[in-house]
C-alpha cells in the first residue's frame, strides 16, 4: 500500500479521543437543540461503521459480530446515555479495531472483496485501500460533527 490510510485513521481517532477526554460525560451525552445526536454517538458510530465497511460490506466476514452496532449503526440515534465504561470500551476498540484491520490486511484477508458503494459518497469501492480511504474521510466527517456539537453544547450551557 503506497498511501497508508491506517496511520491517518489512527491519528484521527486519537484526536477524537483527545476531544472526548476534554469533555464531561454529560457534555458527551448532550444533544444540543437543532441536532439529532451527540458527541458520544458520533464516536461510537465511527468505531462500528469501519468494521462493518471492511468486513461485512466487502463480504470478507459477512457474519462478523460488531460490539455496540445496534446503538451506533447508520440510521440510529442515541437512545440512552453512554456510560463511562462503554466510552472506555469504545476508545479501546477505536484503535484496536484498526490495528486488527491492518493485521488482516497484511495477512491478505482483503485480497478479494465484493465491490460496493456507500450512500454517503456514492462511489463504488473495489479494493480495501479504497474502503480505508473512505473510512478516513468518514471518520473526519464525524470528528467535524463532534466539534460542531461541542461548540453547540458550550453555547447552550452558557445561556
Backbone bond lengths (Angstrom), bond angles and torsions (degrees), N, CA, C in turn:
res aa  C-N    CA-C-N  psi(-1)  N-CA   C-N-CA  omega(-1)  CA-C   N-CA-C  phi
1 X - - - 1.452 - - 1.531 107.10 -
2 X 1.316 117.43 114.59 1.464 120.81 179.86 1.526 110.29 -69.83
3 X 1.312 116.10 -59.33 1.463 120.11 174.19 1.516 106.43 -85.56
4 X 1.297 117.13 123.71 1.461 120.70 -177.50 1.527 109.96 -105.78
5 X 1.332 116.44 92.95 1.468 118.46 -179.33 1.530 113.26 -67.48
6 X 1.332 117.74 -18.12 1.468 121.20 -177.93 1.529 111.04 -55.30
7 X 1.325 117.32 -47.96 1.468 119.19 -177.28 1.531 111.28 -64.50
8 X 1.327 117.31 -32.45 1.458 120.62 178.37 1.534 111.30 -74.93
9 X 1.326 115.78 -36.60 1.468 119.47 176.27 1.518 109.43 -63.23
10 X 1.328 116.75 -46.18 1.472 120.41 179.38 1.525 109.87 -60.78
11 X 1.313 117.68 -44.11 1.472 119.83 -178.79 1.528 111.14 -65.10
12 X 1.317 117.62 -40.98 1.462 120.48 176.93 1.522 109.95 -59.27
13 X 1.325 116.85 -42.53 1.465 120.35 -179.88 1.521 111.55 -68.74
14 X 1.320 117.45 -34.80 1.467 119.92 174.91 1.528 110.40 -63.22
15 X 1.326 116.51 -41.77 1.469 121.01 178.11 1.538 109.36 -64.28
16 X 1.313 117.46 -40.57 1.468 121.49 178.15 1.531 109.58 -62.48
17 X 1.331 116.89 -43.04 1.472 120.69 178.63 1.523 110.49 -63.82
18 X 1.326 117.33 -38.85 1.466 120.80 176.02 1.531 110.35 -60.86
19 X 1.320 116.88 -41.14 1.468 121.28 176.26 1.528 109.61 -58.91
20 X 1.336 116.49 -49.49 1.462 121.02 -179.90 1.523 111.66 -60.27
21 X 1.325 116.20 -41.64 1.465 120.37 -177.61 1.529 112.64 -65.27
22 X 1.323 117.19 -19.91 1.457 121.49 178.69 1.528 113.57 -90.62
23 X 1.330 117.22 4.98 1.463 121.91 -176.12 1.523 110.98 -120.29
24 X 1.317 115.56 158.95 1.459 119.93 172.02 1.525 108.48 -81.93
25 X 1.320 116.07 160.45 1.456 120.10 176.58 1.524 110.23 -61.63
26 X 1.322 116.39 -34.69 1.462 120.79 177.19 1.531 110.79 -61.42
27 X 1.336 116.51 -44.22 1.468 120.23 179.27 1.529 111.52 -66.51
28 X 1.321 117.52 -36.73 1.464 122.42 179.16 1.528 110.44 -64.40
29 X 1.333 116.44 -33.83 1.469 121.70 -178.27 1.526 114.61 -89.69
30 X 1.308 117.60 -15.67 1.463 120.89 -175.39 1.528 111.57 -68.16
31 X 1.310 116.10 134.97 1.464 121.76 173.76 1.530 106.36 -107.59
32 X 1.323 116.39 104.43 1.464 119.07 -178.20 1.535 111.77 -65.99
33 X 1.301 115.74 155.19 1.465 120.73 175.75 1.527 108.79 -54.62
34 X 1.310 115.63 135.88 1.455 121.03 179.18 1.517 114.19 92.00
35 X 1.315 117.41 -6.13 1.469 122.01 179.34 1.525 109.33 -115.44
36 X 1.338 116.94 160.33 1.459 119.97 179.06 1.525 112.58 -115.00
37 X 1.339 116.40 -1.39 1.457 118.95 176.17 1.523 109.18 -144.55
38 X 1.320 115.78 -173.72 1.461 119.89 -175.81 1.531 110.48 -131.57
39 X 1.311 116.05 -179.52 1.460 121.64 -178.14 1.523 110.46 -63.34
40 X 1.326 116.92 -42.72 1.464 120.93 179.53 1.511 112.32 -60.67
41 X 1.336 116.60 -42.03 1.463 119.69 179.03 1.525 110.25 -63.27
42 X 1.321 117.99 -44.02 1.468 120.56 -179.78 1.521 111.53 -59.89
43 X 1.321 116.57 -39.16 1.461 119.71 177.96 1.531 110.55 -68.22
44 X 1.311 117.52 -49.45 1.463 120.82 178.54 1.516 111.41 -58.03
45 X 1.319 116.25 -37.19 1.459 121.29 -179.11 1.526 111.92 -61.65
46 X 1.328 118.42 -44.07 1.467 118.48 -179.64 1.526 110.82 -67.30
47 X 1.335 116.62 -34.04 1.461 120.01 -179.29 1.527 110.76 -64.38
48 X 1.333 117.44 -46.99 1.470 119.24 -177.37 1.531 112.20 -79.11
49 X 1.313 117.95 -33.73 1.464 120.64 -176.00 1.524 112.79 -63.52
50 X 1.300 117.27 -43.14 1.461 120.49 -177.25 1.522 111.48 -60.60
51 X 1.321 115.65 -41.94 1.465 118.61 179.26 1.530 110.61 -64.88
52 X 1.316 115.96 -39.78 1.460 119.82 177.54 1.514 112.01 -64.57
53 X 1.331 116.26 -43.06 1.466 120.40 -179.94 1.525 111.67 -65.44
54 X 1.324 116.59 -44.56 1.465 120.26 -174.09 1.527 113.58 -76.67
55 X 1.310 117.18 -36.82 1.462 119.43 -174.18 1.536 113.87 -103.77
56 X 1.308 116.77 -46.06 1.468 119.10 -175.38 1.518 113.23 -81.46
57 X 1.326 116.26 -54.25 1.465 119.42 -175.19 1.523 112.20 -64.25
58 X 1.333 117.11 -24.96 1.464 121.52 177.33 1.526 112.08 -83.71
59 X 1.332 116.68 -8.49 1.465 124.02 -174.71 1.522 113.03 64.53
60 X 1.326 117.45 20.68 1.458 121.28 175.58 1.531 109.26 -72.04
61 X 1.335 116.03 -45.21 1.467 122.67 175.69 1.532 107.78 -141.28
62 X 1.332 116.99 75.07 1.465 120.08 -173.10 1.532 114.49 -63.09
63 X 1.321 118.18 -19.67 1.470 121.23 -179.92 1.522 112.94 -101.97
64 X 1.300 117.63 13.06 1.467 121.64 -177.08 1.527 110.95 -58.45
65 X 1.324 115.80 132.40 1.467 121.69 174.84 1.532 108.41 -79.07
66 X 1.324 115.68 133.30 1.463 120.94 179.60 1.520 107.54 -124.36
67 X 1.343 117.12 109.11 1.466 119.89 -179.82 1.530 111.66 -57.76
68 X 1.317 115.25 140.31 1.469 123.62 176.72 1.527 114.13 68.55
69 X 1.314 117.76 9.95 1.465 120.19 -176.79 1.524 112.48 -58.16
70 X 1.317 117.34 -41.54 1.465 119.05 -176.27 1.527 112.05 -64.73
71 X 1.319 117.62 -25.73 1.466 121.18 -179.29 1.533 113.01 -85.35
72 X 1.347 116.85 -26.84 1.461 119.15 -169.93 1.530 115.10 -125.60
73 X 1.305 117.93 6.81 1.469 120.38 -179.68 1.526 110.42 -66.73
74 X 1.328 114.47 162.57 1.467 120.50 177.05 1.527 109.13 -54.76
75 X 1.322 115.96 136.10 1.455 121.33 178.08 1.517 114.50 91.27
76 X 1.341 116.88 -8.83 1.457 119.26 177.83 1.522 110.17 -88.42
77 X 1.299 115.30 164.78 1.463 123.02 173.18 1.528 106.59 -134.07
78 X 1.320 117.47 160.30 1.465 118.69 179.31 1.533 111.19 -61.11
79 X 1.330 115.33 130.60 1.463 120.49 177.98 1.525 111.34 -118.04
80 X 1.318 116.33 -2.07 1.465 121.76 178.65 1.528 108.32 -156.85
81 X 1.308 115.12 163.91 1.467 120.33 178.42 1.526 108.91 -82.70
82 X 1.311 115.40 128.68 1.451 120.83 177.45 1.533 108.61 -65.73
83 X 1.314 116.89 138.72 1.462 121.60 -179.86 1.525 110.15 -94.18
84 X 1.304 115.64 165.50 1.463 121.12 175.82 1.519 110.48 -57.50
85 X 1.332 116.08 -41.14 1.463 120.98 -178.03 1.536 111.02 -66.40
86 X 1.314 116.89 -44.72 1.465 120.09 179.81 1.520 110.22 -64.81
87 X 1.306 116.88 -41.26 1.458 120.41 179.50 1.527 110.35 -62.29
88 X 1.316 117.55 -42.25 1.469 121.10 178.38 1.527 110.52 -62.21
89 X 1.313 117.07 -40.77 1.464 121.10 178.58 1.523 110.49 -65.07
90 X 1.320 117.01 -44.16 1.462 120.43 178.78 1.533 111.14 -62.81
91 X 1.320 117.40 -40.17 1.468 120.39 177.97 1.524 110.11 -60.37
92 X 1.297 116.25 -43.78 1.464 120.95 178.85 1.526 110.80 -64.43
93 X 1.321 116.37 -45.63 1.469 121.13 179.50 1.524 112.11 -65.02
94 X 1.310 116.89 -30.88 1.468 120.86 -177.49 1.523 110.94 -56.60
95 X 1.319 116.42 -41.64 1.464 120.99 -179.31 1.530 110.37 -89.89
96 X 1.330 117.16 -44.66 1.465 120.84 -176.30 1.526 111.90 -60.92
97 X 1.326 117.72 -38.30 1.472 120.01 -179.03 1.525 110.97 -66.59
98 X 1.319 117.20 -34.91 1.467 120.60 178.27 1.525 109.84 -72.09
99 X 1.318 116.89 -39.06 1.476 119.92 175.93 1.530 110.40 -61.69
100 X 1.348 117.21 -37.64 1.460 121.06 177.85 1.523 110.76 -66.10
101 X 1.317 116.44 -41.49 1.464 120.21 177.45 1.525 109.70 -62.35
102 X 1.321 116.45 -42.10 1.468 120.57 178.63 1.532 110.65 -61.88
103 X 1.322 116.42 -44.02 1.469 121.11 178.38 1.531 110.74 -62.72
104 X 1.326 116.62 -45.04 1.459 120.61 178.75 1.528 110.80 -64.72
105 X 1.318 117.29 -36.27 1.465 121.24 176.46 1.524 109.75 -60.01
106 X 1.325 115.90 -47.83 1.464 120.50 -178.92 1.529 112.03 -64.64
107 X 1.324 117.13 -28.26 1.468 121.59 177.66 1.523 112.22 -81.16
108 X 1.325 118.40 -7.89 1.455 121.57 179.85 1.515 114.45 86.88
109 X 1.332 116.99 13.26 1.466 121.06 -178.48 1.527 111.53 -58.04
110 X 1.312 117.63 -31.96 1.461 121.88 -174.80 1.530 113.38 -100.91
111 X 1.321 117.62 17.46 1.468 120.06 -177.31 1.523 112.56 -60.09
112 X 1.317 117.45 -34.09 1.470 121.02 178.38 1.523 108.26 -127.74
113 X 1.336 115.52 110.79 1.463 119.68 179.25 1.516 109.34 -118.93
114 X 1.326 115.54 159.50 1.454 121.34 173.31 1.525 107.43 -85.78
115 X 1.324 119.36 119.98 1.465 121.22 179.86 1.528 111.64 -61.68
116 X 1.311 116.81 148.53 1.460 122.42 176.51 1.515 109.13 -159.75
117 X 1.322 115.60 166.81 1.464 120.88 174.74 1.521 108.45 -126.63
118 X 1.318 115.75 153.94 1.463 120.92 178.10 1.519 109.14 -98.96
119 X 1.318 115.27 155.92 1.463 120.11 177.13 1.524 110.45 -66.24
120 X 1.320 116.83 -32.25 1.468 121.03 -176.97 1.518 111.90 -64.00
121 X 1.333 117.05 -46.20 1.459 120.15 -173.42 1.525 113.37 -108.67
122 X 1.327 118.06 -25.68 1.447 121.69 174.63 1.519 116.02 69.03
123 X 1.322 118.19 14.41 1.462 121.68 178.62 1.520 109.03 -110.66
124 X 1.327 116.31 135.49 1.463 119.61 -179.89 1.524 110.40 -70.25
125 X 1.313 114.32 136.98 1.465 121.86 176.46 1.517 107.45 -113.06
126 X 1.322 116.15 125.34 1.459 118.68 -179.08 1.522 113.48 -122.06
127 X 1.339 116.83 7.91 1.462 121.06 172.99 1.525 108.10 -135.58
128 X 1.311 115.97 155.60 1.469 119.45 177.66 1.530 110.31 -65.78
129 X 1.317 117.58 -29.54 1.464 119.94 177.48 1.530 110.62 -62.00
130 X 1.320 116.86 -38.93 1.457 120.40 176.96 1.536 110.45 -67.89
131 X 1.324 116.58 -40.25 1.467 120.63 177.88 1.527 109.97 -61.09
132 X 1.317 116.99 -43.14 1.466 120.58 -179.57 1.527 111.60 -68.14
133 X 1.300 117.14 -34.98 1.471 120.27 176.62 1.527 110.04 -65.32
134 X 1.323 116.96 -41.92 1.470 120.70 176.22 1.531 109.94 -65.16
135 X 1.321 117.38 -38.23 1.465 120.86 176.03 1.513 110.80 -58.34
136 X 1.315 116.88 -44.25 1.466 120.78 178.43 1.524 110.73 -59.80
137 X 1.321 116.96 -45.59 1.465 120.64 178.16 1.527 110.41 -62.95
138 X 1.326 116.84 -43.73 1.461 122.37 -178.57 1.532 110.62 -63.28
139 X 1.330 117.17 -45.33 1.462 120.58 178.73 1.524 111.16 -59.23
140 X 1.333 116.17 -43.79 1.463 119.82 -179.59 1.520 112.34 -69.03
141 X 1.316 117.31 -33.30 1.458 121.32 174.54 1.530 109.86 -58.60
142 X 1.330 116.50 -47.40 1.459 120.28 -178.29 1.529 112.38 -74.42
143 X 1.320 118.28 -28.32 1.461 120.56 172.34 1.528 109.18 -64.55
144 X 1.308 116.60 -39.26 1.469 120.38 175.69 1.515 111.76 -63.25
145 X 1.344 116.95 -43.47 1.469 120.48 176.01 1.521 110.08 -58.65
146 X 1.335 116.04 -43.95 1.471 120.25 -178.22 1.525 111.04 -62.31
147 X 1.309 117.21 -38.83 1.468 119.86 177.47 1.525 111.27 -67.09
148 X 1.327 117.39 -37.81 1.466 120.67 175.70 1.531 110.10 -65.16
149 X 1.317 116.14 -41.54 1.472 120.23 177.68 1.517 111.09 -62.68
150 X 1.318 117.17 -41.34 1.474 121.10 178.48 1.522 109.98 -58.82
151 X 1.307 116.46 -46.03 1.463 120.46 178.92 1.526 110.64 -60.97
152 X 1.330 116.76 -44.21 1.468 120.82 179.85 1.531 111.57 -65.47
153 X 1.319 116.89 -39.61 1.470 120.98 177.79 1.526 109.79 -60.71
154 X 1.311 116.96 -48.33 1.470 120.71 -178.69 1.531 111.47 -65.08
155 X 1.342 116.54 -40.32 1.469 119.29 178.58 1.514 111.42 -62.67
156 X 1.333 116.60 -42.89 1.471 120.24 -178.87 1.528 111.66 -71.09
157 X 1.318 116.71 -31.35 1.468 119.26 178.11 1.523 111.73 -69.70
158 X 1.330 116.45 -29.76 1.469 120.12 -177.16 1.523 112.91 -83.07
159 X 1.332 116.93 -7.66 1.477 119.84 -178.46 1.510 111.60 -84.03
